[in-house]
Amino acid sequence: MNRRRVAVLISGRGSNMGALIEAARDPSYPAEIALVLSNKAEVGGLATAKSAGIATAFVDHKMFAGREEFERSMERLLEIHRIEFVCLAGFMRILSPWFIRQWQDRMVNIHPSLLPSYRGLDTHARALADGVKIHGCTVHFVVPELDAGPIIAQAAVRVHDDDSEATLAARVLAEEHRIYPEALALLAADRLSIRGNRVVTLPARPGVS
Ligand code: GAR
């Protein structure tokens, strides 16, 4: 099977990255994690990736004159590693329309809310403050508008009466770790069709997972 080469972009502990690496250990998984790229040095995610034997790169956004120079440097690395798909996994830099266009329909993100609710930061605290009873996470294609883009997968969790931000975040994170590998598998197997704002899952082809 021709496994598709994926880069995971991180800025921190990389637990979603870890879930993707774990899923890709299965030889029948249609993607391999070929590169983990961080814009922060010495984050937990880089150590996890290295110990899993995955190529890692650190591109310090502070070293560049502007967003575009930083992104061109990332782009070069993605080319060198022959990357076909990009997964953002807690990557906390805003990407320019130029970079997003380079990866149009080939770059996905995980966000800790049921989009389009709670775009941006502090999603769990805001959900608790609003008193919502259902919260969750979303995997979506990346478009220039922040935390928007066609939705591939979502998972909902119940908000408990005694939830704190930490307990709610933990319950959502467990679902993130479940749906992100599932969504990447569909993407890498060419089983996602974008129709306007909707993503339709195509049936598996016989003999292809
Ligand atoms: C995850 O909860 C992810 O959904 C969130 O950051 C966390 C990263 O954790 N992403 C965003 O908020 C993006 N807007 P991880 O490094 O352990 O995967």
Boltz pocket constraint, residues with backbone or C-beta under 6 A from the ligand:
constraints:
  - pocket:
      binder: B
      contacts: [[A, 10], [A, 12], [A, 13], [A, 14], [A, 15], [A, 16], [A, 17], [A, 45], [A, 89], [A, 90], [A, 91], [A, 110], [A, 111], [A, 112], [A, 120], [A, 121], [A, 173], [A, 176]]
      max_distance: 6.0
